[in-house]
């Protein structure tokens, strides 16, 4: 884990290529992932900002016209770098060739920060062309590739229409439309993709992302699961600005896996939270730091600060960490306090330590801590496994720290 933290300290951005046909919903997905209603900032390959008329950006998004070498960054989540391809249309071999060449160039670079870390491949399911002949070339790569079936609600509508055409009455058609849509998705899309030589790393199914209640949580979670390199996984989780629950889940897993490592495990747990790392990227009056000057800082000072604070507050912490229930209690404490400093304290980088102490003082000895310890004791002393990680993550999420002033 120390090696992963060291690598993470040298990389400031997680780089994703999103590809697919025009009108596949790519831009909408990126906005949802970054919780943004604004268009992204555009930077050239050297990291210099590209001045583009907003109307041109809008037209390009609608028509799928993008320079794949440009880097797209949203102010709401600036540690993601996205590359967006032109939309693929029938017979667009030239565009597919350009994307393939781009992927190969990125794969050959020796700098991990310049490589592609994941590919999101969008396939709209409301059309009549499941998979273009040349598109299977993208599956012959070593980068994790997540297939996103978009506009599934459109496929459900088609399924309803088919059932009605078959003579089903409206109530029966409504009752069976989702199941039929799933069967159509499997037959027309997943079976074809499962037949290629190198299968996708994961599949995600999304409805209309333009709806207010829609989210991309499943896409983020599935992407995390495909990252087998510890450093890339840590990078992906710790750049999240809109999915603190993912940070909690992986921090909990790392904490339970760390065993009897004592205070060293504090560093491994906190490393999954973005505000431990991020130096404020927005400067008054909200001007944007040039991409080429953005760096991550190694947060050793924050880790050491939190270890000392924990020892001062809980002198027996090293003994507590030697038992399975005790380790789970400390993991929960760290995650709950880290979540509070992010959600309520907005404490980034150098301000994280003092905010952590405030949260620690509010948590230790509180009814929230007593309830967390009670529920952990009810979990039993079994060794780490996926179910235990899920249970402890649920306990943390159910007992987020809120002070009296915040609830007033």
C-alpha positions in Angstrom: 0.0 0.0 0.0 2.9 2.4 0.7 4.0 1.9 -2.9 0.5 2.7 -4.2 0.5 5.9 -2.0 3.9 6.9 -3.4 2.7 6.4 -7.0 -0.5 8.3 -6.3 1.5 11.2 -4.9 3.1 11.7 -8.3 -0.2 11.6 -10.4 -2.8 14.3 -10.1 -5.4 13.2 -12.5 -7.3 10.0 -13.6 -7.6 9.8 -17.4 -10.6 8.3 -19.1 -11.5 8.0 -22.8 -15.2 7.9 -23.5 -16.1 6.6 -26.9 -19.3 5.7 -28.8 -21.7 6.9 -31.4 -23.1 10.3 -31.8 -26.2 10.8 -29.5 -25.1 8.0 -27.3 -25.3 10.3 -24.3 -21.6 10.7 -23.7 -21.5 14.3 -22.7 -24.6 13.9 -20.4 -22.8 11.0 -18.6 -19.7 13.0 -18.0 -21.8 15.8 -16.5 -23.6 13.4 -14.2 -20.3 11.8 -13.1 -18.9 15.2 -12.2 -22.2 16.6 -10.9 -22.0 19.5 -13.3 -24.6 21.4 -15.3 -21.8 23.4 -17.0 -19.7 22.4 -20.0 -16.1 21.2 -19.4 -13.1 23.4 -19.8 -11.0 22.3 -22.8 -7.2 21.9 -22.7 -4.9 21.1 -25.5 -2.4 18.2 -25.2 0.2 20.5 -23.7 -2.2 21.5 -20.9 -3.0 25.0 -22.2 -6.6 26.1 -22.0 -8.4 26.3 -25.4 -10.7 29.2 -25.9 -13.9 27.8 -27.5 -17.2 29.5 -27.9 -19.9 27.8 -25.7 -22.2 27.4 -28.7 -19.5 25.5 -30.6 -19.0 23.2 -27.6 -22.8 22.6 -27.5 -22.9 21.9 -31.3 -19.9 19.6 -31.0 -21.5 17.7 -28.2 -24.7 17.3 -30.1 -23.0 16.2 -33.3 -20.2 14.2 -31.7 -17.5 16.4 -33.1 -14.5 16.4 -30.7 -10.7 16.4 -31.0 -9.8 13.3 -29.2 -6.4 14.7 -28.1 -8.0 17.6 -26.3 -8.5 17.2 -22.5 -11.9 17.9 -21.0 -12.1 18.9 -17.3 -15.1 19.9 -15.3 -14.6 22.5 -12.5 -16.8 20.5 -10.2 -14.4 17.5 -10.3 -11.1 18.8 -11.8 -9.0 15.7 -11.1 -10.7 13.7 -13.9 -9.4 14.2 -17.4 -11.7 13.0 -20.2 -11.0 12.4 -23.8 -14.0 12.3 -26.1 -14.0 10.8 -29.5 -16.1 11.7 -32.5 -19.4 9.8 -32.7 -19.2 6.6 -34.7 -21.6 6.2 -37.5 -22.3 3.5 -40.0 -19.1 2.9 -42.0 -17.0 5.4 -40.0 -13.9 3.3 -40.3 -11.8 6.5 -40.4 -13.0 7.6 -37.0 -12.5 4.2 -35.5 -8.9 4.1 -36.9 -8.2 7.5 -35.3 -9.5 6.3 -31.9 -7.5 3.0 -32.2 -4.3 5.0 -33.0 -5.0 7.3 -30.0 -5.3 4.4 -27.7 -2.1 2.8 -29.0 -0.2 6.1 -28.6 -1.3 6.4 -25.0 -0.4 2.8 -24.3 3.2 3.3 -25.5 4.0 6.3 -23.3 6.1 5.4 -20.2 4.4 8.1 -18.0 1.6 6.6 -16.0 0.0 10.0 -15.8 -0.2 10.2 -19.6 -1.6 6.7 -20.1 -5.3 6.0 -20.4 -6.5 4.5 -17.1 -9.9 3.4 -18.2 -12.2 3.5 -21.3 -16.0 4.0 -21.2 -17.6 2.6 -24.3 -21.2 3.9 -24.8 -23.7 1.8 -26.7 -27.2 3.3 -27.1 -29.8 0.5 -26.8 -32.7 2.4 -28.4 -31.5 2.0 -31.9 -31.4 -0.7 -34.5 -27.6 -1.2 -34.9 -26.3 -3.1 -31.8 -22.6 -3.3 -32.8 -20.7 -1.9 -35.8 -18.4 -4.4 -37.5 -15.2 -2.5 -36.8 -16.0 -1.7 -33.2 -14.7 -5.0 -31.8 -11.2 -3.7 -32.3 -11.5 -1.7 -29.1 -11.6 -4.9 -27.1 -8.1 -5.9 -28.0 -6.5 -3.6 -25.4 -5.1 -3.9 -22.0 -6.9 -0.8 -20.5 -10.0 -1.6 -18.4 -13.0 -1.2 -20.8 -16.4 -0.7 -19.3 -19.4 -1.0 -21.7 -22.2 1.4 -20.9 -25.6 0.5 -22.3 -27.2 3.9 -22.5 -30.9 4.8 -23.0 -32.1 1.5 -21.6 -35.5 3.3 -21.0 -35.8 3.5 -24.8 -35.3 -0.2 -25.1 -38.0 -0.7 -22.5 -40.3 1.4 -24.6 -39.5 -0.8 -27.7 -40.2 -3.9 -25.6 -43.6 -2.5 -24.6 -44.5 -1.7 -28.2 -43.5 -5.2 -29.2 -45.7 -6.8 -26.5 -48.6 -4.6 -27.6 -48.0 -5.7 -31.2 -48.1 -9.3 -30.1 -51.6 -8.7 -28.7 -50.8 -8.2 -25.1 -53.2 -5.8 -23.2 -51.7 -2.6 -21.8 -51.4 -3.9 -18.1 -49.7 -7.1 -19.3 -47.4 -5.2 -21.6 -46.3 -2.9 -18.8 -45.8 -5.8 -16.5 -43.6 -7.7 -18.9 -41.7 -4.8 -20.7 -38.7 -4.7 -18.4 -38.0 -8.4 -18.5 -38.4 -8.5 -22.3 -36.0 -5.5 -22.6 -33.4 -7.3 -20.5 -33.8 -10.3 -22.8 -33.3 -8.0 -25.9 -30.3 -6.5 -24.3 -28.7 -9.9 -23.7 -29.5 -11.2 -27.2 -28.7 -8.1 -29.2 -25.8 -6.7 -27.3 -24.2 -8.7 -24.4 -24.0 -12.0 -26.4 -22.2 -10.2 -29.2 -19.8 -8.6 -26.9 -19.2 -11.8 -25.0 -18.1 -13.5 -28.3 -15.2 -11.2 -28.9 -11.7 -12.4 -28.1 -11.1 -9.9 -25.3 -14.3 -9.4 -23.4 -15.2 -6.1 -21.7 -14.1 -5.7 -18.2 -17.6 -4.8 -17.0 -21.1 -3.8 -18.2 -23.2 -1.0 -16.9 -26.8 -0.2 -17.8 -28.1 3.4 -17.7 -31.4 5.0 -18.2 -31.9 8.5 -19.6 -29.2 10.5 -17.9 -31.1 13.8 -18.7 -33.6 13.0 -15.9 -32.9 14.8 -12.6 -33.0 11.7 -10.4 -30.6 9.7 -12.6 -27.1 9.0 -11.5 -23.9 7.2 -12.6 -23.0 5.6 -9.2 -23.1 2.1 -10.7 -20.7 3.2 -13.5 -18.2 4.6 -10.9 -18.5 1.5 -8.7 -18.0 -0.9 -11.6 -15.0 1.1 -12.9 -13.4 0.9 -9.5 -13.8 -2.9 -9.4 -12.0 -3.3 -12.8 -8.9 -1.6 -11.6 -6.5 -4.4 -10.5 -3.5 -2.0 -10.0 -3.5 -0.7 -6.4 -2.1 2.7 -7.4 -4.7 3.3 -10.1 -7.5 2.1 -7.8 -6.3 4.5 -5.1 -6.0 7.3 -7.7 -9.5 6.7 -9.1 -11.2 6.5 -5.6 -9.3 9.5 -4.2 -10.1 11.9 -7.0 -13.8 11.5 -6.4 -15.5 14.8 -5.5 -19.1 13.5 -5.8 -19.1 10.0 -4.5 -17.8 10.0 -0.9 -19.5 6.6 -0.3 -17.1 5.0 -2.7 -14.2 6.4 -0.7 -15.8 5.0 2.5 -16.2 1.5 1.0 -12.7 1.2 -0.2 -11.2 2.8 2.9 -13.1 0.3 5.0 -11.9 -2.6 2.9 -8.3 -1.4 3.2 -8.6 -0.9 6.9 -9.9 -4.4 7.5 -7.3 -5.9 5.3 -4.4 -4.1 6.9 -4.3 -6.4 9.9 -2.2 -5.6 12.9 -0.3 -2.7 11.3 -1.0 -0.3 14.1 -1.0 3.5 13.3 0.4 2.8 9.9 -3.1 1.7 8.8 -4.3 5.2 9.5 -2.4 6.4 6.5 -3.7 3.6 4.3 -7.3 4.3 5.3 -7.2 8.1 4.9 -5.4 7.9 1.5 -8.7 7.0 -0.2 -10.3 10.3 0.7 -9.8 13.2 -1.9 -9.5 16.1 0.5 -6.4 14.5 2.2 -4.6 15.0 -1.1 -6.1 17.9 -3.1 -4.7 21.4 -2.9 -7.4 23.9 -3.7 -7.6 24.2 -7.4 -9.9 27.2 -7.5 -8.4 30.6 -6.7 -10.3 33.8 -6.1 -12.2 34.8 -8.1 -12.5 31.1 -9.1 -9.9 31.2 -11.8 -8.6 27.8 -12.9 -5.1 26.7 -12.3 -3.5 25.6 -15.7 -3.6 21.9 -16.1 0.1 21.6 -16.7 0.8 23.2 -13.3 -1.5 21.0 -11.3 0.2 18.5 -8.9 -0.7 16.2 -6.1 1.0 16.7 -2.7 2.2 13.8 -0.7 0.0 14.1 2.4 2.5 12.7 4.9 2.0 15.7 7.2 -1.8 15.1 7.3 -1.3 11.4 8.1 1.2 12.1 10.9 -1.1 14.8 12.2 -4.1 12.4 12.4 -2.0 9.6 14.0 -0.9 12.0 16.7 -4.4 13.3 17.2 -5.7 9.8 17.5 -3.1 8.8 20.1 -3.8 11.9 22.1 -7.5 11.2 22.1 -7.3 7.5 22.5 -4.0 6.6 24.3 -4.8 2.9 24.0 -5.4 3.0 20.2 -2.5 0.7 19.4 -3.9 -2.0 21.7 -7.4 -1.5 20.3 -6.0 -2.1 16.8 -4.8 -5.5 17.8 -8.3 -7.0 17.9 -10.7 -7.5 15.0 -13.6 -5.6 16.7 -11.2 -2.9 17.8 -9.7 -2.5 14.3 -13.3 -2.2 12.9 -14.0 0.5 15.5 -11.0 2.6 14.5 -11.7 2.1 10.8 -15.2 3.4 11.4 -14.0 6.3 13.4 -11.5 7.4 10.7 -14.1 7.1 7.9 -16.8 8.9 9.8 -14.4 11.8 10.8 -13.0 11.9 7.2 -16.5 12.1 5.8 -17.4 14.9 8.1 -14.4 17.0 7.3 -15.2 16.6 3.6 -19.0 17.0 3.6 -19.4 19.6 6.4 -15.9 21.0 6.9 -14.9 21.3 3.2 -11.4 21.0 4.6 -8.8 20.3 2.0 -5.1 19.7 2.2 -3.5 21.8 5.0 -6.8 22.5 6.6 -7.7 18.8 6.9 -5.8 18.2 10.1 -7.5 20.8 12.3 -10.9 19.8 10.9 -10.1 16.2 11.6 -9.5 17.1 15.3 -12.8 18.9 15.5 -14.6 15.9 14.1 -12.7 13.5 16.4 -13.6 15.6 19.5 -17.3 15.5 18.4 -17.3 11.8 17.7 -15.4 10.2 20.6 -17.7 9.7 23.6 -20.8 10.6 21.6 -24.0 8.6 21.3 -23.0 8.1 17.6 -19.8 6.3 18.7 -21.7 4.2 21.2 -24.2 3.0 18.6 -21.4 2.3 16.1 -19.4 0.2 18.6 -22.6 -1.7 19.5 -23.4 -2.6 15.9 -19.7 -3.6 15.3 -19.9 -6.0 18.3 -23.0 -7.5 16.8 -21.1 -8.2 13.5 -19.0 -10.9 15.2 -15.2 -11.5 15.1 -15.0 -13.3 11.8 -12.1 -12.6 9.5 -12.2 -10.0 6.7 -14.4 -10.8 3.8 -16.6 -8.9 1.3 -19.7 -9.3 3.5 -17.8 -7.9 6.5 -16.6 -4.9 4.5 -20.2 -4.3 3.3 -21.6 -4.5 6.8 -19.0 -2.0 8.2 -19.5 0.3 5.3 -23.2 0.3 5.9 -22.7 1.1 9.6 -20.5 4.0 8.7 -23.0 5.4 6.2 -25.8 5.0 8.7 -24.0 7.0 11.5 -22.5 10.0 9.8 -21.4 12.6 12.2 -23.5 15.7 12.5 -22.9 18.2 15.4 -25.7 20.0 17.2 -24.9 23.2 15.4 -25.1 21.5 12.0 -28.5 20.0 12.8 -29.9 23.2 14.2 
